[in-house]
Amino acid sequence: MQYVFFKSVKITNFLSVGKRPVVIDFKPGLNIITGKNYDKADRANGVGKSTMTDAIHFALYGSTIRDLKKENIVNNIYPEDICEVELEFTIEENHKKTEYKIIRTLNPTKCYLYINGEDKTRSGVPQTTEYIIDIIDTSPEVFQNSVVMTINNTVPFMAQKKIEKRKFIEGILDLEVFSNMLSIARFDFNETKRLLDIEHTKADETGRNLQDSVKQKEAYEENKKKRLDVLATRQRNNEQELAILNEKLSKLDAVDTVAEKQIQDKLSALKTAENVCDKKIAAVNKLITEAETHIKLNNDRIKKLKKVDSKCPHCGKDLAEATNAQYEKDKAECETEIQKYTEVVGIQKPLLLEAQEQLDKVEKGITTIQKKINDFNIRKKEVENINNRVKQLNEWQASLVVDINHLHKDSNNFQDAIDTITARQEEIKNTIAKHQNKIDIIESAKFITSEEGVKSFIVKKILEVLNLRLAYYLRKLESNSMVKFNEFFEETITNERGVECSYFNFSGAERKAIDLAMIFTFQDIRRAQANVWLNLSIFDELLDSSLDEKGIELVLDIIRERVEKYQEAIYIISHRKESMKYCTSGEIVYLEKKNGITVRSTTFKNE
């Protein structure tokens, strides 16, 4: 159990309090806060009595109980000056005491936290406020409903809506943990369900990817098989052709290079002989041609020679004798030349015939040799072509072996993709199983923290105490009603005749008794159920309500009992002067307001 003892509050330039601080030291006992508003004749309202509750709430949580903007919290007479609330308290836990001091300001907005005199302020105001809430382990809602009770300015518990009552009771009973757990479980469920849906989507996608990869692999393997078949067919065809070519080569005689050279030499000799024959024939033909030319020329000359029969017309000399003699002479010379060249032709023609016959023999020899050479060349070219083809086929075979080996050794990237996708699928399956298992656990947690789960069991146990304490305070207040709650925090109210009726069937004073009984009950349950006990209780206008004198005495008896039993510092805020007479064990905090400024007075008269 953690015991929180509020020691004092110091208020400066806050709401109606001005530059002169109002300091209240919290003391065990029944204390009265009252005062007088001099700005309004004979009025006690508006003096600033409720400022203390707002100041304490502001120091702890950074906001006032009344819904005020920050600019309206600073005293409007000194709006530029610093507004400050200083709250001191002690926490005792495991027999160890720790001193705390909070200083929260506006103009500027700051919040300082000191623990045992050491500054423990966080990096920012929100962080420091959160730290303070963690320290006192009390939310603003619980603080307002279990420390500060404003009787006339708030809607009574019994008049609130069902959801508001439920939230309030859960706060008082410290059952928000179940609602928080349920909210967290629902959030975790939705988040995990979202992640599960994502994983299912991933599973579907990887399934499709796997199918695509398997199809691609099958297509690849089929194509690979076809390619291997094509390459194997080429290999077989090449092998068959090589066999045919090698067999053909074996049947072809090897070219005898010596014989080829001899034939080439013989051809060369025949070519030389042919050339000699050609020259000889040309020379003989030349001589024959020249002789025949001379013969022709002499025959033509003879044809031109003529005998003359007439005499000279001048001297009468006989011309034919002399001319004829010359004719005979020239003719004899021509005939001699013809005879000479005819003999030359007669001699050369046999030589020409002989040379021509020799040339024919040489040309026949050349033709024979040339045919042999052509045969050699054809066979040589055929062997060369076959060898070139064999070389080409062997190169192709070597290339085919490389291609076939490459295809056989191909790692098949599709298989790598399939292995990767399969591993990914297994990972996703494990993740899905993990998320599904978490969902199952969260479903169980949701049930456990739901109204039908363990919360219902705990509530039933607490309700037994709650209903007993409520019955106790209703009896103490001499109420003519009985109120009982079920595990869903639904109340049943019966009147003194045992007839079930509504809260609003009762009079104002009767409802007030129920409201007070509820407040005291919730304080007890809060003390018993929570791990934090606070020594301070503030009742705003408790004695100014519709209670009569008897009702007030009954309420004060309960308060005195609580002071004696728990040593609480109980403060009752009242604008009635006569309320001061009830202050028997504490002090009177008397406030006065003049010119819009509230101060604490120690010179008032206790009338």
C-alpha positions as CSV (number, residue, x, y, z in Angstrom):
1,M,0.0,0.0,0.0
2,Q,1.2,3.5,-0.9
3,Y,0.2,6.2,1.5
4,V,0.0,9.8,0.1
5,F,0.0,12.6,2.7
6,F,-0.8,16.0,1.3
7,K,1.1,18.5,3.5
8,S,0.4,22.0,2.0
9,V,-0.6,24.1,-0.9
10,K,0.6,27.6,-1.7
11,I,-1.4,29.6,-4.3
12,T,-0.2,32.8,-6.0
13,N,-1.9,34.9,-8.7
14,F,-4.3,32.0,-9.4
15,L,-8.0,32.7,-10.2
16,S,-9.1,35.2,-7.5
17,V,-5.9,34.8,-5.4
18,G,-3.5,37.7,-6.1
19,K,0.2,38.3,-5.5
20,R,-0.2,37.7,-1.8
21,P,-0.1,33.9,-1.5
22,V,-2.8,31.9,0.1
23,V,-1.2,29.0,2.1
24,I,-3.1,26.0,3.5
25,D,-1.4,23.4,5.7
26,F,-3.4,20.2,5.5
27,K,-4.2,19.0,9.0
28,P,-6.0,15.8,10.2
29,G,-9.5,16.6,11.4
30,L,-12.7,18.3,10.3
31,N,-11.7,21.6,8.7
32,I,-14.0,24.3,7.4
33,I,-13.2,26.6,4.5
34,T,-15.5,29.6,4.4
35,G,-15.2,33.4,4.1
36,K,-16.8,36.7,3.0
37,N,-17.0,38.5,-0.2
38,Y,-16.7,42.3,0.6
39,D,-17.2,43.1,-3.0
40,K,-20.8,42.0,-2.6
41,A,-22.6,43.1,0.6
42,D,-23.6,40.4,2.9
43,R,-22.5,37.7,0.5
44,A,-20.3,34.6,1.0
45,N,-20.5,33.3,-2.5
46,G,-17.7,34.0,-5.0
47,V,-15.1,34.5,-2.3
48,G,-12.7,31.9,-3.8
49,K,-13.3,29.0,-1.5
50,S,-13.4,26.4,-4.4
51,T,-10.1,27.9,-5.7
52,M,-8.2,25.5,-3.4
53,T,-9.6,22.4,-5.0
54,D,-8.9,23.8,-8.5
55,A,-5.3,24.7,-7.3
56,I,-4.6,21.2,-6.0
57,H,-6.0,19.7,-9.2
58,F,-4.0,22.2,-11.3
59,A,-0.7,21.3,-9.5
60,L,-1.2,17.6,-10.0
61,Y,-2.7,17.5,-13.5
62,G,-2.2,20.9,-15.1
63,S,-5.9,21.7,-15.4
64,T,-8.7,22.9,-13.1
65,I,-11.7,20.9,-12.0
66,R,-13.9,23.6,-13.6
67,D,-13.4,23.7,-17.3
68,L,-11.3,26.8,-17.6
69,K,-8.9,27.9,-20.3
70,K,-5.4,28.6,-19.2
71,E,-5.7,32.3,-20.0
72,N,-8.6,32.5,-17.5
73,I,-6.7,30.8,-14.7
74,V,-4.2,33.7,-14.2
75,N,-5.6,36.4,-12.0
76,N,-7.2,39.0,-14.3
77,I,-5.9,41.9,-12.3
78,Y,-2.3,40.8,-12.8
79,P,-2.6,38.9,-16.1
80,E,1.1,39.4,-17.0
81,D,2.5,38.2,-13.7
82,I,3.5,34.6,-12.9
83,C,0.7,32.3,-11.8
84,E,2.0,29.6,-9.4
85,V,0.8,26.7,-7.3
86,E,3.1,24.9,-5.0
87,L,2.0,21.5,-3.6
88,E,3.9,19.5,-1.1
89,F,3.2,15.9,-0.1
90,T,4.8,12.8,1.3
91,I,4.5,9.2,0.1
92,E,5.1,6.4,2.6
93,E,5.6,2.9,1.2
94,N,7.3,-0.1,2.8
95,H,8.1,2.1,5.8
96,K,10.0,4.5,3.7
97,K,9.1,8.2,3.3
98,T,9.7,10.3,0.3
99,E,9.2,14.0,0.1
100,Y,7.7,15.6,-3.0
101,K,7.1,19.1,-4.1
102,I,5.4,20.3,-7.3
103,I,5.7,23.8,-8.6
104,R,3.4,24.5,-11.6
105,T,3.3,27.9,-13.2
106,L,1.7,29.9,-16.0
107,N,3.4,33.0,-17.5
108,P,5.5,31.0,-18.4
109,T,4.0,27.5,-18.5
110,K,6.3,25.3,-16.5
111,C,6.1,22.3,-14.1
112,Y,8.9,21.4,-11.7
113,L,9.1,18.2,-9.7
114,Y,11.4,17.8,-6.7
115,I,11.9,14.5,-4.9
116,N,13.7,14.8,-1.6
117,G,14.9,18.2,-2.6
118,E,16.4,17.0,-5.9
119,D,15.1,18.3,-9.2
120,K,13.5,15.4,-11.1
121,T,11.7,17.5,-13.7
122,R,11.2,15.7,-17.0
123,S,12.1,17.1,-20.5
124,G,8.7,18.8,-21.0
125,V,5.5,19.7,-19.1
126,P,3.5,16.8,-20.4
127,Q,6.2,14.3,-19.5
128,T,6.5,15.7,-16.0
129,T,2.7,15.6,-15.6
130,E,2.7,12.0,-16.7
131,Y,5.4,11.2,-14.2
132,I,3.4,12.9,-11.4
133,I,0.3,10.8,-12.2
134,D,2.5,7.6,-12.2
135,I,3.8,8.6,-8.7
136,I,0.4,9.2,-7.1
137,D,-1.2,6.4,-9.2
138,T,-4.5,8.3,-9.3
139,S,-6.2,9.5,-12.5
140,P,-7.9,12.9,-12.6
141,E,-11.3,11.3,-12.8
142,V,-10.7,9.2,-9.7
143,F,-9.2,12.2,-7.8
144,Q,-12.3,14.3,-8.5
145,N,-14.6,11.6,-7.4
146,S,-12.8,10.2,-4.4
147,V,-10.9,13.2,-3.0
148,V,-12.9,16.2,-4.1
149,M,-16.7,15.8,-3.8
150,T,-18.7,18.7,-5.2
151,I,-22.2,18.1,-4.0
152,N,-24.3,20.7,-5.7
153,N,-22.3,21.6,-8.8
154,T,-22.2,18.1,-10.3
155,V,-24.7,15.5,-11.4
156,P,-25.2,13.0,-8.6
157,F,-23.9,9.5,-9.3
158,M,-27.4,8.0,-9.3
159,A,-28.6,10.6,-11.8
160,Q,-25.7,9.9,-14.3
161,K,-26.0,7.8,-17.4
162,K,-25.3,4.1,-17.2
163,I,-22.0,4.4,-19.1
164,E,-20.8,7.3,-16.9
165,K,-21.7,5.4,-13.8
166,R,-19.9,2.3,-15.0
167,K,-16.8,4.3,-15.8
168,F,-16.9,6.1,-12.5
169,I,-17.3,2.8,-10.5
170,E,-14.5,1.1,-12.5
171,G,-12.3,4.0,-11.6
172,I,-13.2,3.9,-8.0
173,L,-12.8,0.1,-7.9
174,D,-9.5,0.4,-9.8
175,L,-10.9,-1.8,-12.5
176,E,-9.8,0.3,-15.3
177,V,-7.0,-2.2,-15.8
178,F,-9.5,-4.7,-17.2
179,S,-11.0,-2.1,-19.5
180,N,-7.5,-1.0,-20.5
181,M,-6.5,-4.6,-20.9
182,L,-9.6,-5.3,-23.0
183,S,-8.9,-2.2,-25.1
184,I,-5.3,-3.3,-25.5
185,A,-6.5,-6.8,-26.4
186,R,-8.9,-5.5,-28.9
187,F,-6.2,-3.3,-30.4
188,D,-3.8,-6.2,-30.4
189,F,-6.4,-8.4,-32.0
190,N,-7.2,-5.9,-34.7
191,E,-3.5,-5.3,-35.3
192,T,-2.7,-9.0,-35.3
193,K,-5.7,-9.7,-37.6
194,R,-4.4,-7.0,-39.9
195,L,-0.9,-8.6,-39.9
196,L,-2.5,-12.0,-40.3
197,D,-4.5,-10.8,-43.4
198,I,-1.2,-9.3,-44.8
199,E,0.5,-12.7,-44.3
200,H,-2.4,-14.5,-45.9
201,T,-2.1,-12.1,-48.8
202,K,1.6,-12.8,-48.9
203,A,0.9,-16.6,-48.8
204,D,-1.5,-16.2,-51.8
205,E,1.0,-14.2,-53.7
206,T,3.9,-16.6,-53.0
207,G,1.6,-19.5,-53.9
208,R,1.0,-17.8,-57.3
209,N,4.7,-17.0,-57.6
210,L,5.5,-20.7,-56.8
211,Q,3.0,-21.9,-59.5
212,D,4.5,-19.5,-62.0
213,S,8.0,-20.6,-61.1
214,V,7.1,-24.3,-61.4
215,K,5.5,-23.7,-64.8
216,Q,8.5,-21.7,-65.9
217,K,10.8,-24.4,-64.7
218,E,8.8,-27.1,-66.5
219,A,8.8,-25.0,-69.6
220,Y,12.5,-24.4,-69.2
221,E,13.1,-28.2,-68.7
222,E,11.0,-29.0,-71.7
223,N,12.9,-26.5,-73.8
224,K,16.2,-27.8,-72.4
225,K,15.2,-31.4,-73.4
226,K,14.2,-30.2,-76.9
227,R,17.5,-28.4,-77.2
228,L,19.4,-31.5,-76.0
229,D,17.5,-33.6,-78.5
230,V,18.4,-31.2,-81.3
231,L,22.1,-31.2,-80.2
232,A,22.1,-35.0,-79.9
233,T,20.5,-35.3,-83.4
234,R,23.2,-33.0,-84.8
235,Q,25.8,-35.2,-83.1
236,R,24.5,-38.3,-84.7
237,N,24.2,-36.7,-88.1
238,N,27.7,-35.4,-87.8
239,E,29.0,-38.8,-86.7
240,Q,27.2,-40.5,-89.7
241,E,28.7,-37.9,-92.1
242,L,32.2,-38.3,-90.6
243,A,31.9,-42.1,-91.0
244,I,31.0,-41.7,-94.7
245,L,33.7,-39.1,-95.3
246,N,36.4,-41.3,-93.5
247,E,35.3,-44.3,-95.6
248,K,35.5,-42.1,-98.7
249,L,38.9,-41.0,-97.7
250,S,40.1,-44.5,-97.2
251,K,39.0,-45.4,-100.8
252,L,40.8,-42.4,-102.3
253,D,44.4,-43.1,-103.3
254,A,46.8,-40.8,-101.7
255,V,48.3,-38.3,-104.1
256,D,51.9,-39.4,-105.0
257,T,53.7,-36.1,-104.7
258,V,56.8,-37.6,-106.5
259,A,54.8,-38.9,-109.4
260,E,53.0,-35.5,-109.5
261,K,56.4,-33.8,-109.7
262,Q,57.6,-36.1,-112.5
263,I,54.4,-35.5,-114.4
264,Q,54.8,-31.8,-113.9
265,D,58.5,-32.0,-115.1
266,K,57.3,-34.0,-118.1
267,L,54.7,-31.5,-118.8
268,S,57.2,-28.8,-118.6
269,A,59.5,-30.7,-121.0
270,L,56.6,-31.2,-123.4
271,K,55.8,-27.5,-123.2
272,T,59.4,-26.7,-124.0
273,A,59.3,-29.2,-127.0
274,E,56.0,-27.7,-128.0
275,N,57.6,-24.3,-128.0
276,V,60.5,-25.6,-130.1
277,C,58.1,-27.1,-132.6
278,D,56.1,-23.9,-132.7
279,K,59.3,-22.0,-133.4
280,K,60.5,-24.5,-136.0
281,I,57.1,-24.5,-137.8
282,A,57.1,-20.7,-137.7
283,A,60.6,-20.6,-139.2
284,V,59.7,-23.1,-141.9
285,N,56.4,-21.4,-142.6
286,K,58.3,-18.2,-142.9
287,L,60.8,-19.6,-145.5
288,I,57.9,-21.2,-147.4
289,T,56.0,-18.0,-147.3
290,E,58.9,-16.0,-148.5
291,A,59.7,-18.5,-151.3
292,E,56.1,-18.7,-152.4
293,T,56.0,-14.9,-152.4
294,H,59.1,-14.8,-154.6
295,I,57.6,-17.4,-156.9
296,K,54.4,-15.4,-157.2
297,L,56.3,-12.2,-157.8
298,N,58.4,-13.8,-160.6
299,N,55.3,-15.4,-162.2
300,D,53.6,-12.0,-162.1
301,R,56.8,-10.5,-163.7
302,I,56.8,-13.1,-166.4
303,K,53.2,-12.3,-167.2
304,K,54.1,-8.7,-167.6
305,L,56.9,-9.5,-170.0
306,K,56.0,-9.1,-173.8
307,K,57.5,-9.7,-177.3
308,V,57.6,-6.7,-179.7
309,D,56.9,-7.2,-183.6
310,S,57.0,-3.6,-185.0
311,K,59.9,-1.3,-186.2
312,C,61.0,2.1,-185.0
313,P,58.9,4.8,-186.6
314,H,61.7,7.2,-186.7
315,C,64.8,5.3,-187.9
316,G,63.0,2.3,-189.3
317,K,65.2,0.1,-187.1
318,D,63.7,-3.3,-186.3
319,L,62.7,-3.0,-182.6
320,A,61.5,-6.6,-181.9
321,E,64.9,-8.2,-182.0
322,A,66.4,-6.2,-179.2
323,T,63.2,-6.2,-177.1
324,N,62.7,-9.8,-177.5
325,A,66.2,-10.6,-176.5
326,Q,65.6,-8.7,-173.2
327,Y,62.3,-10.4,-172.8
328,E,64.1,-13.8,-173.0
329,K,66.7,-12.7,-170.6
330,D,64.2,-11.4,-168.0
331,K,62.0,-14.5,-168.4
332,A,65.0,-16.7,-168.0
333,E,65.9,-14.8,-164.8
334,C,62.4,-15.1,-163.4
335,E,62.2,-18.8,-164.3
336,T,65.5,-19.3,-162.5
337,E,64.2,-17.5,-159.4
338,I,61.0,-19.5,-159.6
339,Q,63.0,-22.7,-159.9
340,K,65.2,-21.7,-157.0
341,Y,62.3,-20.9,-154.6
342,T,60.3,-23.9,-155.8
343,E,63.2,-26.0,-154.6
344,V,63.2,-24.2,-151.3
345,V,59.5,-24.9,-150.9
346,G,60.1,-28.4,-151.9
347,I,62.7,-28.8,-149.2
348,Q,60.8,-26.9,-146.5
349,K,57.4,-28.6,-146.8
350,P,58.6,-32.0,-145.7
351,L,60.3,-30.3,-142.8
352,L,57.1,-28.4,-142.0
353,L,55.2,-31.7,-142.2
354,E,57.7,-33.4,-140.0
355,A,57.6,-30.5,-137.5
356,Q,53.8,-30.5,-137.5
357,E,53.8,-34.2,-136.9
358,Q,56.2,-33.7,-134.0
359,L,54.0,-30.9,-132.6
360,D,51.0,-33.1,-132.8
361,K,52.8,-35.8,-130.8
362,V,53.9,-33.2,-128.3
363,E,50.4,-31.8,-128.0
364,K,48.9,-35.2,-127.6
365,G,51.5,-35.8,-124.8
366,I,50.6,-32.5,-123.2
367,T,46.9,-33.4,-123.3
368,T,47.6,-36.8,-121.7
369,I,49.8,-35.2,-119.1
370,Q,47.3,-32.4,-118.5
371,K,44.5,-35.0,-118.0
372,K,46.6,-36.8,-115.5
373,I,47.3,-33.5,-113.7
374,N,43.6,-32.6,-113.8
375,D,42.9,-36.0,-112.3
376,F,45.5,-35.3,-109.7
377,N,44.0,-31.9,-108.9
378,I,40.4,-33.2,-108.8
379,R,41.4,-36.0,-106.4
380,K,43.5,-33.6,-104.4
381,K,40.7,-31.1,-104.2
382,E,38.3,-33.8,-103.2
383,V,40.5,-35.0,-100.5
384,E,41.1,-31.4,-99.4
385,N,37.4,-30.7,-99.3
386,I,36.7,-33.9,-97.4
387,N,39.4,-33.1,-94.9
388,N,38.1,-29.5,-94.5
389,R,34.6,-30.9,-94.0
390,V,35.9,-33.5,-91.5
391,K,37.7,-30.7,-89.6
392,Q,34.6,-28.6,-89.7
393,L,32.5,-31.5,-88.4
394,N,35.0,-32.3,-85.7
395,E,34.9,-28.7,-84.6
396,W,31.1,-28.8,-84.6
397,Q,31.2,-32.0,-82.6
398,A,33.5,-30.4,-80.0
399,S,31.2,-27.3,-79.8
400,L,28.2,-29.6,-79.5
401,V,29.9,-31.4,-76.6
402,V,30.5,-28.0,-74.9
403,D,26.8,-27.0,-75.5
404,I,25.5,-30.3,-74.2
405,N,27.7,-30.2,-71.1
406,H,26.7,-26.6,-70.5
407,L,23.0,-27.5,-70.7
408,H,23.5,-30.5,-68.4
409,K,25.4,-28.3,-65.9
410,D,22.9,-25.4,-66.2
411,S,22.0,-24.5,-62.5
412,N,18.4,-23.7,-63.5
413,N,17.7,-20.3,-61.8
414,F,14.0,-21.3,-61.7
415,Q,14.8,-24.0,-59.2
416,D,16.7,-21.4,-57.0
417,A,13.6,-19.2,-57.2
418,I,11.4,-22.2,-56.3
419,D,13.6,-23.0,-53.3
420,T,13.5,-19.3,-52.2
421,I,9.7,-19.1,-52.6
422,T,9.3,-22.4,-50.8
423,A,11.4,-21.2,-47.9
424,R,9.5,-17.9,-47.9
425,Q,6.2,-19.9,-47.9
426,E,7.4,-21.9,-44.9
427,E,8.4,-18.7,-43.2
428,I,4.9,-17.1,-43.9
429,K,3.2,-20.3,-42.7
430,N,5.1,-20.1,-39.4
431,T,4.2,-16.4,-39.2
432,I,0.6,-17.1,-39.9
433,A,0.6,-19.9,-37.3
434,K,2.3,-17.5,-34.8
435,H,-0.3,-14.7,-35.5
436,Q,-3.2,-17.2,-35.4
437,N,-1.9,-18.5,-32.0
438,K,-1.6,-15.0,-30.8
439,I,-5.2,-14.3,-32.0
440,D,-6.3,-17.4,-30.1
441,I,-4.5,-16.1,-27.0
442,I,-6.0,-12.6,-27.4
443,E,-9.4,-14.1,-27.9
444,S,-9.0,-15.8,-24.5
445,A,-7.6,-12.5,-23.0
446,K,-10.6,-10.6,-24.4
447,F,-13.0,-13.1,-22.8
448,I,-11.1,-13.0,-19.5
449,T,-11.1,-9.2,-19.4
450,S,-14.7,-8.9,-20.7
451,E,-17.8,-8.5,-18.6
452,E,-18.3,-12.3,-18.7
453,G,-14.7,-13.1,-17.7
454,V,-12.6,-12.8,-14.6
455,K,-13.7,-9.2,-14.3
456,S,-17.2,-10.4,-13.5
457,F,-15.9,-12.7,-10.9
458,I,-13.8,-10.0,-9.2
459,V,-16.7,-7.5,-9.5
460,K,-19.0,-10.0,-7.8
461,K,-16.5,-10.3,-4.9
462,I,-16.1,-6.5,-4.6
463,L,-19.8,-5.9,-5.0
464,E,-20.5,-7.9,-1.9
465,V,-18.3,-5.4,0.1
466,L,-19.7,-2.4,-1.8
467,N,-23.3,-3.3,-1.1
468,L,-22.5,-4.0,2.5
469,R,-20.7,-0.6,2.9
470,L,-23.5,1.2,1.0
471,A,-26.1,-0.4,3.3
472,Y,-24.1,0.6,6.3
473,Y,-24.0,4.3,5.3
474,L,-27.6,4.3,4.3
475,R,-28.4,3.1,7.8
476,K,-26.1,5.6,9.4
477,L,-27.9,8.4,7.4
478,E,-31.2,6.9,8.4
479,S,-32.2,6.6,4.8
480,N,-35.6,5.1,4.0
481,S,-34.2,3.3,0.9
482,M,-31.9,0.4,0.1
483,V,-29.6,0.3,-2.9
484,K,-27.9,-2.8,-4.3
485,F,-25.7,-3.2,-7.4
486,N,-25.3,-6.3,-9.6
487,E,-22.1,-7.3,-11.4
488,F,-23.0,-5.0,-14.3
489,F,-23.2,-2.0,-12.0
490,E,-26.9,-1.8,-12.4
491,E,-28.6,-0.6,-9.3
492,T,-31.8,-1.7,-7.7
493,I,-33.5,0.8,-5.3
494,T,-36.3,-0.2,-2.9
495,N,-38.1,2.0,-0.5
496,E,-38.9,1.3,3.1
497,R,-41.8,-0.9,2.1
498,G,-39.5,-3.0,-0.1
499,V,-41.1,-1.7,-3.3
500,E,-38.7,-1.2,-6.2
501,C,-38.7,2.4,-7.4
502,S,-36.6,5.0,-9.2
503,Y,-34.0,7.3,-7.8
504,F,-36.2,10.2,-8.8
505,N,-39.1,8.9,-6.8
506,F,-37.4,10.2,-3.7
507,S,-37.3,13.8,-2.3
508,G,-34.3,16.0,-2.6
509,A,-33.2,15.3,1.0
510,E,-33.7,11.5,0.5
511,R,-31.7,11.6,-2.8
512,K,-29.0,13.6,-0.9
513,A,-28.7,10.8,1.7
514,I,-28.3,8.3,-1.1
515,D,-25.7,10.5,-2.8
516,L,-23.7,10.9,0.4
517,A,-23.9,7.2,1.2
518,M,-22.6,6.5,-2.3
519,I,-19.7,9.0,-1.8
520,F,-18.6,7.5,1.5
521,T,-18.9,4.0,0.1
522,F,-16.8,4.8,-2.9
523,Q,-14.2,6.3,-0.7
524,D,-14.0,3.1,1.4
525,I,-13.9,0.9,-1.6
526,R,-11.2,3.1,-3.2
527,R,-9.2,2.8,0.0
528,A,-9.7,-0.9,0.3
529,Q,-9.3,-1.8,-3.4
530,A,-6.6,0.5,-4.7
531,N,-3.0,0.4,-3.8
532,V,-2.9,4.1,-3.0
533,W,-4.4,5.8,0.0
534,L,-4.8,9.6,0.0
535,N,-5.2,11.5,3.4
536,L,-7.2,14.4,1.9
537,S,-11.0,14.7,1.3
538,I,-12.7,17.9,0.2
539,F,-16.5,18.3,0.4
540,D,-17.7,21.4,-1.5
541,E,-20.9,22.9,0.0
542,L,-21.8,19.7,1.9
543,L,-23.4,21.6,4.7
544,D,-25.1,24.0,2.3
545,S,-27.3,21.4,0.6
546,S,-30.8,20.3,1.2
547,L,-29.9,18.5,4.4
548,D,-31.7,19.4,7.6
549,E,-30.1,19.7,11.0
550,K,-30.6,16.1,11.7
551,G,-29.2,15.1,8.3
552,I,-26.1,17.3,8.9
553,E,-25.5,15.8,12.3
554,L,-25.7,12.3,10.8
555,V,-23.3,13.3,8.0
556,L,-20.9,14.9,10.5
557,D,-21.0,11.8,12.7
558,I,-19.7,9.8,9.7
559,I,-17.0,12.4,8.9
560,R,-15.8,12.4,12.5
561,E,-15.8,8.6,12.5
562,R,-13.6,8.7,9.4
563,V,-11.3,11.3,10.9
564,E,-10.9,9.2,14.1
565,K,-10.4,6.0,12.1
566,Y,-8.3,7.1,9.2
567,Q,-6.8,10.4,10.4
568,E,-8.0,12.1,7.3
569,A,-7.7,15.8,6.6
570,I,-11.3,16.5,5.7
571,Y,-12.1,20.0,4.4
572,I,-15.7,21.1,4.1
573,I,-16.2,24.2,1.8
574,S,-19.2,26.2,3.0
575,H,-20.5,29.8,2.5
576,R,-22.7,29.5,5.7
577,K,-21.1,31.2,8.8
578,E,-22.8,28.7,11.1
579,S,-20.8,26.0,9.5
580,M,-17.8,27.1,11.5
581,K,-19.4,25.7,14.7
582,Y,-18.9,22.2,13.3
583,C,-15.1,22.7,13.3
584,T,-14.2,20.8,16.4
585,S,-11.1,18.9,15.5
586,G,-9.5,21.0,12.8
587,E,-9.0,24.6,11.7
588,I,-11.1,27.3,10.0
589,V,-9.7,28.5,6.7
590,Y,-11.3,31.9,6.4
591,L,-11.0,33.7,3.1
592,E,-11.9,37.3,2.3
593,K,-12.3,38.9,-1.0
594,K,-11.8,42.6,-1.6
595,N,-11.4,44.5,-4.9
596,G,-11.5,41.1,-6.7
597,I,-8.6,39.7,-4.7
598,T,-8.9,36.7,-2.3
599,V,-6.7,36.5,0.8
600,R,-6.6,34.4,3.9
601,S,-7.6,36.1,7.1
602,T,-6.5,35.2,10.6
603,T,-8.4,38.0,12.3
604,F,-12.0,37.0,11.5
605,K,-14.6,36.6,14.2
606,N,-16.1,33.2,14.8
607,E,-19.7,34.3,15.2
